Amino acid sequence: MDKSPHVMLAGAGADKFSVEQGLEQVEPGWFRTEERWQQLLAWRKRQQAAVDPTHLFGTVGAVALDADGNLAAATSTGGMTGKRWGRIGDSPIIGAGTYAKNGQCAVSATGSGEYFIRESAARQVCDRVAWKGESLKDAAQDTIVAVGAIGGDGGLIAMGPDGHPAFAINDLGMYRGRMSAGGSPETAVFADEKLTD
């Protein structure tokens, strides 16, 4: 974002831009692992995902508030086994799987991406806070309920300008944690596990 006026680049244009910026380049085979190859073969055989359907694995997301009060969100997807070539999920779509606006909130989501896209889930959390006056916790929960109402499952993490995180999950669980300056790290996995307020 610091080197281009564009918000998103994809495909060959993104590859060329990465070369121009001096980023390390590797052959596609570098990303191959035997475990994922076997999952793909199993999916082809059964025509269903061979990865854990509860979305406990794959996506890595983060929300943060810095010392100057800037909010940030980042989301890196684990992908979807057997997806159609060219499919883009919610993770790179600003407002769907990732969104941050200073003074309002930051959100990172994981789960069945097509439904997070349809609900503009990440932006929806922030809009519920700004326009409806909902607490961040309620906005996150109401958004994940909206995703679930149309068939999606997963979870999201959010943070407001006060630096307190909110977690919302409509699935079995989501690996999550939090850390603040001077505090101790906390983690949880299953949906019914609570982090201290």
N, CA and C of each residue as an Amber inpcrd file, in Angstrom:
protein
   591
   0.8180000  -1.2050000   0.0000000   0.0000000   0.0000000   0.0000000
   0.8590000   1.2650000   0.0000000   2.0740000   1.1510000   0.5280000
   2.9590000   2.3110000   0.5490000   3.6120000   2.5710000  -0.8010000
   3.5940000   1.5940000  -1.7030000   4.3010000   1.6900000  -2.9700000
   3.3800000   1.8150000  -4.1730000   2.0690000   1.8770000  -3.9540000
   1.1140000   1.9500000  -5.0600000  -0.1530000   2.6470000  -4.5880000
  -0.8480000   3.3400000  -5.5080000  -2.1180000   3.9530000  -5.1280000
  -3.2580000   2.9430000  -5.0630000  -3.0060000   1.6780000  -5.4830000
  -4.0610000   0.6750000  -5.5730000  -4.2540000  -0.0630000  -4.2530000
  -5.4670000  -0.5050000  -4.0130000  -5.7910000  -1.2560000  -2.8110000
  -5.5290000  -2.7400000  -3.0110000  -5.7950000  -3.2680000  -4.2110000
  -5.6480000  -4.6920000  -4.4530000  -5.1090000  -4.9660000  -5.8450000
  -4.1230000  -5.8410000  -5.9320000  -3.6000000  -6.3290000  -7.2000000
  -3.7320000  -7.8450000  -7.1820000  -3.9940000  -8.4610000  -8.3390000
  -4.1520000  -9.9180000  -8.4140000  -3.4970000 -10.4500000  -9.6730000
  -3.2360000 -11.7540000  -9.6830000  -2.7500000 -12.4430000 -10.8700000
  -1.3940000 -11.9530000 -11.3410000  -1.2480000 -11.9270000 -12.6750000
   0.0380000 -11.5760000 -13.2830000   0.4790000 -10.1650000 -12.9060000
  -0.4660000  -9.2510000 -12.7770000  -0.1160000  -7.8840000 -12.3930000
   0.4770000  -7.8180000 -10.9970000  -0.0910000  -8.5930000 -10.0730000
   0.4510000  -8.6440000  -8.7140000   1.8330000  -9.2820000  -8.7190000
   2.0020000 -10.3430000  -9.5310000   3.3120000 -10.9910000  -9.6160000
   4.3660000 -10.0180000 -10.1300000   4.0460000  -9.2920000 -11.1950000
   5.0050000  -8.3360000 -11.7650000   5.3420000  -7.2420000 -10.7490000
   4.3380000  -6.7520000 -10.0560000   4.5540000  -5.7210000  -9.0480000
   5.4740000  -6.2310000  -7.9440000   5.2890000  -7.4960000  -7.5280000
   6.1360000  -8.0420000  -6.4730000   7.5990000  -8.1350000  -6.9170000
   7.8110000  -8.4620000  -8.1960000   9.1780000  -8.4920000  -8.7370000
   9.7590000  -7.0830000  -8.7260000   8.9900000  -6.1080000  -9.1770000
   9.4520000  -4.7170000  -9.2050000   9.8030000  -4.1990000  -7.8130000
   9.1400000  -4.7240000  -6.7940000   9.3930000  -4.2850000  -5.4170000
  10.5040000  -5.0660000  -4.7460000  11.0740000  -6.0260000  -5.4800000
  12.1990000  -6.7790000  -4.9470000  11.8270000  -7.8760000  -3.9660000
  10.5770000  -8.3190000  -3.9950000  10.1680000  -9.3990000  -3.0970000
  10.7550000 -10.7260000  -3.5620000  11.0640000 -11.5960000  -2.6160000
  11.6060000 -12.9140000  -2.9390000  10.6140000 -13.6640000  -3.8290000
  11.1300000 -14.2990000  -4.8720000  10.3010000 -15.0550000  -5.7990000
  10.6280000 -16.5460000  -5.6700000   9.5990000 -17.3830000  -5.7030000
   9.7990000 -18.8300000  -5.6590000   8.8990000 -19.4760000  -6.7010000
   9.2870000 -20.6680000  -7.1370000   8.4650000 -21.4320000  -8.0650000
   7.2190000 -21.9250000  -7.3330000   6.0890000 -22.1110000  -8.0460000
   4.8640000 -22.5820000  -7.3910000   5.0580000 -23.8630000  -6.5780000
   5.9530000 -24.7410000  -7.0310000   6.1910000 -25.9910000  -6.3240000
   6.7190000 -25.8110000  -4.9140000   7.2790000 -24.6410000  -4.6140000
   7.7890000 -24.3510000  -3.2780000   6.6740000 -24.4630000  -2.2340000
   5.4240000 -24.1790000  -2.6520000   4.2900000 -24.1850000  -1.7300000
   3.6800000 -25.5730000  -1.5420000   4.1470000 -26.5450000  -2.3210000
   3.5740000 -27.8860000  -2.2540000   4.0210000 -28.6020000  -0.9820000
   3.0520000 -29.2220000  -0.3010000   3.3670000 -30.1060000   0.8210000
   2.6620000 -31.4280000   0.5690000   3.2410000 -32.4920000   1.0400000
   2.6500000 -33.8170000   0.8390000   1.2880000 -33.9240000   1.5160000
   1.1440000 -33.3430000   2.6950000  -0.1280000 -33.4020000   3.4100000
  -1.2560000 -32.7560000   2.5930000  -1.0040000 -31.5570000   2.0630000
  -2.0470000 -30.8840000   1.2840000  -2.3040000 -31.6150000  -0.0400000
  -1.2640000 -32.2030000  -0.6290000  -1.4440000 -32.9780000  -1.8570000
  -2.3750000 -34.1540000  -1.5940000  -2.1700000 -34.8540000  -0.4860000
  -3.0210000 -35.9930000  -0.1460000  -4.4600000 -35.5430000   0.1270000
  -4.6270000 -34.3680000   0.7510000  -5.9700000 -33.8370000   0.9750000
  -6.6660000 -33.5290000  -0.3430000  -5.9180000 -32.9930000  -1.2970000
  -6.5000000 -32.7180000  -2.6050000  -6.9070000 -34.0140000  -3.2960000
  -6.0580000 -35.0300000  -3.2490000  -6.4060000 -36.3140000  -3.8600000
  -7.6430000 -36.9170000  -3.1980000  -7.7290000 -36.8070000  -1.8670000
  -8.9100000 -37.3120000  -1.1570000 -10.1520000 -36.5310000  -1.5550000
 -10.0150000 -35.2270000  -1.6980000 -11.1560000 -34.4040000  -2.1130000
 -11.6250000 -34.8020000  -3.5100000 -10.6790000 -34.9810000  -4.4240000
 -11.0340000 -35.3850000  -5.7830000 -11.7770000 -36.7120000  -5.7810000
 -11.3530000 -37.6080000  -4.9110000 -11.9740000 -38.9300000  -4.8410000
 -13.3970000 -38.8390000  -4.2990000 -13.6070000 -38.0110000  -3.2880000
 -14.9160000 -37.9090000  -2.6420000 -15.7270000 -36.6990000  -3.0840000
 -15.0660000 -35.7490000  -3.7560000 -15.7000000 -34.4920000  -4.1540000
 -16.2460000 -33.7200000  -2.9590000 -15.5040000 -33.7540000  -1.8790000
 -15.8150000 -32.9230000  -0.7200000 -14.5180000 -32.5760000  -0.0240000
 -14.5310000 -31.5550000   0.7680000 -13.3000000 -31.0920000   1.4090000
 -12.7530000 -32.1470000   2.3570000 -11.4740000 -32.3820000   2.2520000
 -10.8160000 -33.3310000   3.1460000 -10.1890000 -32.6170000   4.3350000
 -10.2720000 -31.3050000   4.3560000  -9.7350000 -30.5640000   5.4930000
 -10.8100000 -30.4740000   6.5590000 -10.4060000 -30.1190000   7.7490000
 -11.3280000 -30.0200000   8.8680000 -12.4300000 -29.0170000   8.5570000
 -13.6980000 -29.4380000   8.5580000 -14.7890000 -28.5470000   8.1800000
 -15.1320000 -27.5040000   9.2360000 -14.5320000 -27.5780000  10.4140000
 -14.8640000 -26.6270000  11.4640000 -14.0510000 -25.3490000  11.3790000
 -13.1770000 -25.2440000  10.3850000 -12.3750000 -24.0320000  10.1770000
 -11.4340000 -23.7530000  11.3360000 -11.0360000 -24.8020000  12.0550000
 -10.0670000 -24.6010000  13.1250000  -8.6720000 -24.3550000  12.5790000
  -8.4350000 -24.7070000  11.3160000  -7.1080000 -24.5960000  10.7330000
  -7.1630000 -23.7140000   9.4950000  -6.0350000 -23.1070000   9.1510000
  -5.9390000 -22.4440000   7.8580000  -5.7250000 -20.9510000   7.9150000
  -6.7400000 -20.2020000   8.2430000  -6.6320000 -18.7510000   8.2100000
  -5.8950000 -18.2380000   9.4460000  -5.0660000 -17.2320000   9.2190000
  -4.4060000 -16.5340000  10.3180000  -4.8190000 -15.0760000  10.2030000
  -5.3890000 -14.5430000  11.2640000  -5.8240000 -13.1520000  11.2540000
  -5.3180000 -12.4180000  12.4730000  -5.2350000 -11.1090000  12.3570000
  -4.7980000 -10.2900000  13.4860000  -5.4780000  -8.9370000  13.4100000
  -5.8070000  -8.4070000  14.5710000  -6.2660000  -7.0240000  14.6900000
  -5.3920000  -6.3760000  15.7550000  -5.1180000  -5.0950000  15.5900000
  -4.2040000  -4.4410000  16.5180000  -4.5010000  -2.9510000  16.6370000
  -4.1300000  -2.4170000  17.7630000  -4.1880000  -0.9850000  18.0300000
  -2.7840000  -0.5750000  18.4490000  -2.1980000   0.4110000  17.7490000
  -0.8390000   0.8190000  18.1060000  -0.8440000   1.9580000  19.1140000
   0.3250000   2.3720000  19.5310000   0.4730000   3.4030000  20.5590000
  -0.0850000   4.7530000  20.1250000  -0.2160000   4.9650000  18.8000000
  -0.7610000   6.2240000  18.2900000  -2.2670000   6.1510000  18.0550000
  -2.8910000   5.0350000  18.4050000  -4.3370000   4.9000000  18.2340000
  -4.7630000   4.4060000  16.8700000  -3.8150000   3.9570000  16.0460000
  -4.1590000   3.4250000  14.7260000  -4.6170000   1.9810000  14.8370000
  -5.7380000   1.6720000  14.1830000  -6.2470000   0.3050000  14.1350000
  -5.7920000  -0.3620000  12.8470000  -5.5000000  -1.6540000  12.9100000
  -5.0830000  -2.4030000  11.7270000  -5.6670000  -3.8070000  11.7830000
  -5.9020000  -4.3790000  10.6090000  -6.3600000  -5.7660000  10.4920000
  -5.5840000  -6.4320000   9.3670000  -5.2950000  -7.7110000   9.5390000
  -4.6170000  -8.4950000   8.5080000  -5.2000000  -9.8950000   8.5200000
  -5.3590000 -10.4740000   7.3320000  -5.9150000 -11.8200000   7.2240000
  -5.1750000 -12.5710000   6.1300000  -4.6860000 -13.7720000   6.4580000
  -4.0150000 -14.6320000   5.4970000  -4.7700000 -15.9520000   5.4550000
  -5.2940000 -16.3110000   4.3010000  -6.1420000 -17.4940000   4.2130000
  -5.3610000 -18.7890000   4.1110000  -5.9630000 -19.8520000   4.5790000
  -5.4180000 -21.1880000   4.3930000  -5.9080000 -21.7940000   3.0950000
  -6.8650000 -21.1530000   2.4500000  -7.3780000 -21.6290000   1.1690000
  -8.5290000 -22.6000000   1.3190000  -9.0150000 -23.0660000   0.2130000
 -10.1390000 -23.9940000   0.1770000  -9.7770000 -25.1530000  -0.7500000
  -9.7520000 -26.3450000  -0.2190000  -9.4170000 -27.5090000  -1.0230000
 -10.4510000 -27.6950000  -2.1290000  -9.9680000 -27.8910000  -3.3520000
 -10.8470000 -28.1570000  -4.4770000 -11.5480000 -26.9470000  -5.0590000
 -11.0870000 -25.7570000  -4.6940000 -11.7460000 -24.5600000  -5.2360000
 -11.5250000 -24.4590000  -6.7420000 -12.4290000 -23.7510000  -7.3920000
 -12.3060000 -23.5080000  -8.8240000 -11.1200000 -22.5790000  -9.0820000
 -10.3730000 -22.8490000 -10.1370000  -9.2420000 -22.0030000 -10.5030000
  -9.7180000 -20.5690000 -10.6540000  -9.0160000 -19.6390000 -10.0310000
  -9.3700000 -18.2270000 -10.1120000 -10.2570000 -17.7460000  -8.9720000
 -10.7120000 -18.6500000  -8.1070000 -11.5840000 -18.2600000  -6.9980000
 -10.8360000 -17.3320000  -6.0390000 -11.4880000 -16.2730000  -5.6270000
 -10.9530000 -15.3650000  -4.6170000 -11.8990000 -15.4040000  -3.4360000
 -11.3680000 -15.6930000  -2.2720000 -12.1860000 -15.7680000  -1.0660000
 -12.3350000 -14.4180000  -0.3880000 -12.7990000 -14.4550000   0.8430000
 -13.0730000 -13.2210000   1.5690000 -11.8260000 -12.5560000   2.1420000
 -10.7650000 -13.3470000   2.3990000  -9.5950000 -12.7970000   3.0950000
  -9.0120000 -11.5480000   2.4490000  -8.8140000 -11.5340000   1.1160000
  -8.2180000 -10.3330000   0.5380000  -9.2250000  -9.2380000   0.1970000
 -10.4920000  -9.4990000   0.3750000 -11.5020000  -8.5100000  -0.0050000
 -11.7790000  -7.5860000   1.1760000 -11.3620000  -6.3350000   1.0140000
 -11.5540000  -5.3610000   2.0800000 -13.0510000  -5.1730000   2.3050000
 -13.4700000  -5.3580000   3.5470000 -14.8820000  -5.2610000   3.8960000
 -15.5410000  -6.6150000   4.0580000 -14.9500000  -7.6600000   3.5100000
 -15.5280000  -9.0020000   3.6380000 -14.8220000  -9.7810000   4.7470000
 -13.5430000 -10.1160000   4.5220000 -12.7880000 -10.8620000   5.5180000
 -11.8260000 -10.0180000   6.3190000 -11.5990000  -8.7880000   5.8820000
 -10.6410000  -7.8930000   6.5340000 -11.1460000  -6.4570000   6.4170000
 -11.0460000  -5.7110000   7.4970000 -11.4280000  -4.2930000   7.4370000
 -10.8720000  -3.5770000   8.6680000 -10.4360000  -2.3550000   8.4830000
 -10.0080000  -1.5240000   9.6090000 -10.2630000  -0.0640000   9.2740000
 -10.7620000   0.6580000  10.2620000 -10.9780000   2.1000000  10.1250000
 -10.6450000   2.7370000  11.4640000  -9.6790000   3.6480000  11.4470000
  -9.2920000   4.3170000  12.6720000 -10.4910000   4.9590000  13.3540000
 -10.5060000   4.8590000  14.6800000 -11.5780000   5.4420000  15.4590000
 -12.8400000   4.6110000  15.4920000 -12.8740000   3.5160000  14.7340000
 -14.0920000   2.7040000  14.6610000 -13.8210000   1.2640000  15.0760000
 -13.2070000   0.4810000  14.1900000 -12.8750000  -0.8930000  14.5520000
 -11.9950000  -1.5440000  13.4960000 -11.4250000  -2.6890000  13.8750000
 -10.6410000  -3.5260000  12.9690000 -11.1900000  -4.9400000  13.0930000
 -11.2810000  -5.6530000  11.9400000 -11.8920000  -6.9860000  11.9250000
 -11.1020000  -7.9110000  11.0130000 -10.9310000  -9.1720000  11.4370000
 -10.3830000 -10.2320000  10.6060000 -11.2750000 -11.4530000  10.7790000
 -11.6600000 -12.0780000   9.6570000 -12.6160000 -13.1880000   9.7000000
 -12.0340000 -14.4620000   9.1030000 -12.6250000 -15.5950000   9.4850000
 -12.2600000 -16.8950000   8.9400000 -13.5120000 -17.7550000   8.8370000
 -13.5360000 -18.6100000   7.8440000 -14.6780000 -19.5070000   7.6910000
 -15.0290000 -19.7020000   6.2400000 -16.2930000 -19.9450000   5.9750000
 -16.7720000 -20.1590000   4.6100000 -16.8620000 -18.8110000   3.9180000
 -15.7970000 -18.4620000   3.2050000 -15.5880000 -17.1220000   2.6720000
 -16.6930000 -16.5540000   1.8180000 -17.3330000 -17.3900000   1.0080000
 -18.3890000 -16.8760000   0.1340000 -19.4920000 -16.1880000   0.9320000
 -19.7670000 -16.6840000   2.1290000 -20.8260000 -16.0930000   2.9550000
 -20.3700000 -14.8140000   3.6360000 -19.0950000 -14.7470000   3.9920000
 -18.5570000 -13.5100000   4.5540000 -18.5440000 -12.4140000   3.4840000
 -18.3120000 -12.8040000   2.2290000 -18.3760000 -11.8350000   1.1250000
 -19.8050000 -11.3250000   0.9700000 -20.7600000 -12.2570000   0.9270000
 -22.1700000 -11.8620000   0.7270000 -22.6780000 -10.9260000   1.8200000
 -22.1800000 -11.1000000   3.0310000 -22.6230000 -10.2560000   4.1470000
 -21.7470000  -9.0290000   4.3610000 -20.6730000  -8.8730000   3.5700000
 -19.6970000  -7.8040000   3.8490000 -19.3990000  -7.8000000   5.3450000
 -19.0660000  -8.9720000   5.8380000 -19.0210000  -9.2220000   7.2780000
 -18.0870000  -8.3050000   8.0520000 -16.8620000  -8.1370000   7.5950000
 -15.9150000  -7.3170000   8.3560000 -16.3980000  -5.8690000   8.4530000
 -16.8410000  -5.3310000   7.3420000 -17.3620000  -3.9520000   7.3530000
 -18.6600000  -3.8750000   8.1520000 -19.4650000  -4.9370000   8.0780000
 -20.7400000  -4.9420000   8.7940000 -20.5370000  -4.7580000  10.2960000
 -19.5090000  -5.3890000  10.8450000 -19.2410000  -5.2360000  12.2800000
 -19.0380000  -3.7580000  12.6100000 -18.1810000  -3.1060000  11.8480000
 -17.8810000  -1.6940000  12.1090000 -19.0960000  -0.8020000  11.8860000
 -19.8900000  -1.1110000  10.8610000 -21.1010000  -0.3230000  10.6000000
 -22.1150000  -0.4770000  11.7280000 -22.2220000  -1.6680000  12.2760000
 -23.1580000  -1.8790000  13.3900000 -22.7580000  -1.0280000  14.6000000
 -21.4440000  -0.8800000  14.8070000 -20.9580000  -0.0430000  15.9010000
 -21.2250000   1.4300000  15.5950000 -20.8310000   1.8700000  14.3890000
 -20.9140000   3.2900000  14.0440000 -22.3430000   3.7630000  13.8040000
 -23.1450000   2.9550000  13.1200000 -24.4670000   3.4220000  12.7030000
 -25.5910000   2.9930000  13.6380000 -25.4170000   1.8300000  14.2830000
 -26.4790000   1.3340000  15.1480000 -26.1640000   1.5160000  16.6270000
 -24.9260000   1.9130000  16.9290000 -24.5400000   2.1220000  18.3110000
 -24.3730000   0.8340000  19.1060000 -24.2070000  -0.2830000  18.4230000
 -24.0160000  -1.5450000  19.1300000 -22.6320000  -1.5820000  19.7660000
 -22.5030000  -2.3310000  20.8380000 -21.1760000  -2.5720000  21.4040000
 -20.4130000  -3.4230000  20.3960000 -19.0830000  -3.4000000  20.4780000
 -18.2770000  -4.1990000  19.5580000 -18.6120000  -5.6830000  19.7120000
 -18.7760000  -6.1320000  20.9400000 -19.1070000  -7.5380000  21.2060000
 -20.4380000  -7.9170000  20.5610000 -21.4580000  -7.0810000  20.7260000
 -22.7710000  -7.3680000  20.1260000 -22.7120000  -7.2910000  18.6070000
 -21.9800000  -6.3130000  18.0830000 -21.8570000  -6.1700000  16.6290000
 -21.1830000  -7.3910000  16.0130000 -20.1370000  -7.8860000  16.6740000
 -19.4460000  -9.0780000  16.1860000 -20.3850000 -10.2780000  16.2200000
 -21.0920000 -10.4540000  17.3300000 -22.0090000 -11.5900000  17.4620000
 -23.1640000 -11.5000000  16.4640000 -23.7630000 -10.3290000  16.3130000
 -24.8790000 -10.1640000  15.3690000 -24.4300000 -10.4080000  13.9370000
 -23.2040000 -10.0290000  13.6240000 -22.6790000 -10.2510000  12.2690000
 -22.4650000 -11.7310000  12.0040000 -21.8830000 -12.4600000  12.9680000
 -21.6590000 -13.8910000  12.7420000 -22.9920000 -14.6310000  12.6770000
 -23.9970000 -14.1470000  13.3620000 -25.3460000 -14.7240000  13.2480000
 -25.8920000 -14.4740000  11.8420000 -25.6690000 -13.2780000  11.3000000
 -26.1170000 -12.9650000   9.9320000 -25.4190000 -13.8520000   8.9120000
 -24.1250000 -14.1130000   9.1080000 -23.3890000 -15.0200000   8.2180000
 -24.0020000 -16.4180000   8.3060000 -24.2820000 -16.8710000   9.5170000
 -24.8810000 -18.1830000   9.7230000 -26.2780000 -18.3020000   9.1500000
 -27.0260000 -17.2130000   9.1770000 -28.4100000 -17.2380000   8.6850000
 -28.4960000 -17.5380000   7.1950000 -27.4180000 -17.2440000   6.4520000
 -27.4390000 -17.5460000   5.0130000 -26.6180000 -18.7910000   4.6780000
 -26.1580000 -19.5220000   5.7240000 -25.4900000 -20.7930000   5.4960000
 -24.0110000 -20.8350000   5.7840000 -23.4150000 -19.7320000   6.2140000
 -21.9790000 -19.6960000   6.4500000 -21.6020000 -20.0240000   7.8770000
 -20.3780000 -20.5030000   8.0460000 -19.8890000 -20.7430000   9.3860000
 -18.4510000 -20.2630000   9.5040000 -18.0510000 -20.0150000  10.7320000
 -16.7040000 -19.5320000  10.9790000 -16.6620000 -18.6470000  12.1990000
 -15.7690000 -17.6740000  12.1530000 -15.6270000 -16.7720000  13.2750000
 -14.9020000 -15.5130000  12.8660000 -14.8520000 -14.5630000  13.7850000
 -14.1400000 -13.3130000  13.5130000 -13.5830000 -12.7470000  14.7980000
 -12.5620000 -11.9350000  14.6210000 -11.9870000 -11.1800000  15.7290000
 -12.1190000  -9.7050000  15.3810000 -12.3400000  -8.8920000  16.4020000
 -12.5110000  -7.4560000  16.1720000 -11.8700000  -6.6910000  17.3260000
 -11.5290000  -5.4510000  17.0500000 -10.9740000  -4.5820000  18.0820000
 -11.4580000  -3.1640000  17.8350000 -11.8290000  -2.4870000  18.9070000
 -12.2490000  -1.0990000  18.8180000 -11.1450000  -0.1640000  19.2480000
 -11.4180000   1.1340000  19.2440000 -10.3940000   2.1200000  19.5820000
  -9.9390000   2.0720000  21.0380000 -10.6550000   1.3280000  21.8710000
 -10.2290000   1.1650000  23.2610000  -9.2180000   0.0290000  23.4280000
  -8.9680000  -0.7230000  22.3490000  -7.9950000  -1.8020000  22.3880000
  -8.5100000  -3.1210000  22.9210000  -9.7900000  -3.1990000  23.2680000
 -10.3520000  -4.4550000  23.7650000 -10.8700000  -5.2890000  22.5890000
 -10.4770000  -6.5600000  22.5430000 -10.9220000  -7.4100000  21.4400000
 -12.3050000  -8.0050000  21.6940000 -12.9380000  -8.4150000  20.6070000
 -14.1910000  -9.1670000  20.6640000 -14.0390000 -10.3550000  19.7240000
 -14.5920000 -11.4830000  20.1240000 -14.5330000 -12.6990000  19.3240000
 -15.9630000 -13.1990000  19.1200000 -16.2770000 -13.6310000  17.9090000
 -17.5990000 -14.1940000  17.6290000 -17.4160000 -15.4400000  16.7710000
 -18.0840000 -16.5240000  17.1680000 -17.9110000 -17.8130000  16.4960000
 -19.2740000 -18.4850000  16.3750000 -19.5860000 -19.0220000  15.1910000
 -20.8090000 -19.8090000  15.0490000 -20.4740000 -21.2420000  14.6540000
 -19.3200000 -21.7030000  15.0590000 -18.8020000 -23.0200000  14.7070000
 -18.2580000 -23.6700000  15.9750000 -17.6710000 -24.8430000  15.8420000
 -17.1260000 -25.5590000  16.9890000 -16.0530000 -24.7520000  17.7120000
 -15.2130000 -24.0680000  16.9510000 -14.1550000 -23.3020000  17.5880000
 -13.3300000 -22.5150000  16.6070000 -12.3720000 -21.7730000  17.1490000
 -11.4650000 -20.9520000  16.3540000 -10.2580000 -20.6750000  17.2550000
  -9.0720000 -21.0490000  16.7840000  -7.8800000 -20.7240000  17.5570000
  -7.7990000 -19.2060000  17.6690000  -7.6320000 -18.7100000  18.8940000
  -7.5960000 -17.2660000  19.0890000  -6.7920000 -16.9300000  20.3330000
  -6.3030000 -15.7190000  20.3450000  -5.5460000 -15.2690000  21.4880000
  -5.5200000 -13.7610000  21.5270000  -5.0450000 -13.2470000  22.6450000
  -4.8960000 -11.7970000  22.7490000  -3.7030000 -11.4820000  23.6340000
  -3.1610000 -10.3030000  23.3740000  -1.9940000  -9.8340000  24.1130000
  -2.0380000  -8.3210000  24.1350000  -1.7450000  -7.7420000  25.2700000
  -1.6740000  -6.2870000  25.3540000  -0.3920000  -5.9070000  26.0800000
   0.0480000  -4.6790000  25.8740000   1.2720000  -4.1930000  26.5150000
   1.1450000  -4.3690000  28.0170000   2.1320000  -5.0010000  28.6030000
   2.1330000  -5.1990000  30.0460000   1.2670000  -6.3400000  30.5280000
   0.5580000  -7.0000000  29.6160000  -0.3250000  -8.0940000  30.0040000
   0.2630000  -9.4450000  29.6770000  -0.4330000 -10.4790000  30.0570000
  -0.0240000 -11.8470000  29.7530000  -0.8440000 -12.3480000  28.5670000
  -0.2370000 -13.1570000  27.6980000  -0.9880000 -13.7000000  26.5710000
  -2.0680000 -14.6630000  27.0460000  -3.1980000 -14.6700000  26.3440000
  -4.2970000 -15.5890000  26.6220000  -4.6880000 -16.2680000  25.3150000
  -5.0820000 -17.5220000  25.3990000  -5.5020000 -18.2640000  24.2130000
  -6.7490000 -19.0850000  24.5180000  -7.4590000 -19.4450000  23.4480000
  -8.6290000 -20.3090000  23.5430000  -8.8250000 -20.9960000  22.1960000
  -9.5500000 -22.0950000  22.2000000  -9.8070000 -22.8300000  20.9690000
 -11.3030000 -23.0030000  20.7270000 -12.0170000 -23.5820000  21.6780000
 -13.4060000 -23.9360000  21.4540000 -14.3410000 -22.7450000  21.6890000
 -15.4950000 -22.7800000  21.0410000 -16.4150000 -21.6420000  21.0710000
 -16.8700000 -21.2920000  22.4770000 -16.9970000 -22.2800000  23.3520000
 -17.4880000 -21.9880000  24.7000000 -16.3960000 -21.5380000  25.6740000
 -15.1570000 -21.4900000  25.2110000 -14.0620000 -20.9860000  26.0540000
 -14.0520000 -19.4630000  26.0000000 -13.9980000 -18.8450000  27.1440000
 -14.0010000 -17.3920000  27.2130000 -12.6260000 -16.8660000  27.6110000
 -12.2470000 -15.7540000  27.0310000 -11.0700000 -15.0260000  27.4780000
 -11.5370000 -14.0020000  28.4900000 -10.7270000 -13.6910000  29.4740000
 -11.1450000 -12.7640000  30.5260000 -11.4170000 -11.3810000  29.9410000
 -12.4020000 -10.7040000  30.5120000 -12.7370000  -9.3370000  30.0750000
 -11.9160000  -8.3200000  30.8300000
